[in-house]
């Protein structure tokens, strides 16, 4: 992520789309309703890496004005395979 944002800065890129993950908030209970203002609670190393990506995007906006949309991708299947997918679709 550092290399990506440094390249964006050096090449004067104004916007980045970051494919994040629902794993950034994976330690919230499944019955809990959360929104984007709540603290991240990664559920593993993958979620930690995605939380880092979201944080570095904030840093590069604050310091260099590079805008980022962080999309937390959930589940995308024709039918949910388990209970968790009902909350992340």
JOHUUR-V86397 format. One record per helix or strand of 3 or more residues. SS is the DSSP state (@ for helix, = for strand). FROM is the first residue (numbers start at 1). LEN is the number of residues. If there is no record, write none. Layout:
SS	FROM	LEN
SS	FROM	LEN
This chain:
@	2	9
=	15	7
@	22	4
@	45	20
=	67	7
@	83	6
